Amino acid sequence: MQHSLEERVLTLAGVFQATRLVRRTAQSGRIIDSDIETCLRSILQTDTDHAEDIYGGAARLRLGLQTLIDQMGSVDKNRDMELTRYMVMILHLEHKLSKNRAMLAEIRKGIDLANSQAEYFNLSHTNVIASLANLYQNTISTLQPRIMVTGKPEILSDTENANLIRALLLAAIRSAVAWHQCGGGRLQLMFQRKRIVSVANDLLAKLPSINTLI
């Protein structure tokens, strides 16, 4: 199935949203909001061919689109280098994962379990997040190099904060898988940066205002 640049940009925004929330959680602690739920939801969407369906619509990626624009549309000195580091490592680990069929099967099995738990509890329940965190720790975290998250020690040492960070890293990997499946690659990040940022700006401009009354 052929995918558009718009779909690739959405999946890339998914990676940026998840990594941005990793950084926020490591600095401020566990806050469950719609942006977090979008990332958690994306992990459980394994049987869809359309990027928007992974996230429940482009409007749920507002944070990711804005972060993409800030990171890819600015000069090097204005970028958040921590987010850049996370992004590079996520794409590198996804490349390794794509060649590991046994690990992919293990992840799929773990996602099926988390889906069952989400149906019984809810998507953002501590048990579901813990299940996703354990899945990340037993699979992606065994690949090298491991992602080292920077944050406040007292926050990172808290089990629920650590679980959410690991679940968000898994969400970032899921979006990186989707980016790859939609035809994304390193060369596009190098040579189509301006087009990617332009499409992200267009997508963001089309989203309804968050202040719109319904």
Protein Blocks (a to p, Z undefined) as FASTA:
>chain_A
ZZdfklmmmmmmmmmmmmmmmmmmmmnopaddfklmmmmmmmmmmbbcbfklmnopaklm
mmmmmmmmmmmmpcfklpcfklmmmmmmmmmmmmmmmmmmklmmmmmmmmmmmmmmmmmm
mmklmklmmmmmmmmmmmmmmpccdddddddfklmmpmklmmmmmmmmmmmmmmmmmmmm
nopafklmmmmmmmmmmmmmmmmmmpccfkbcZZ
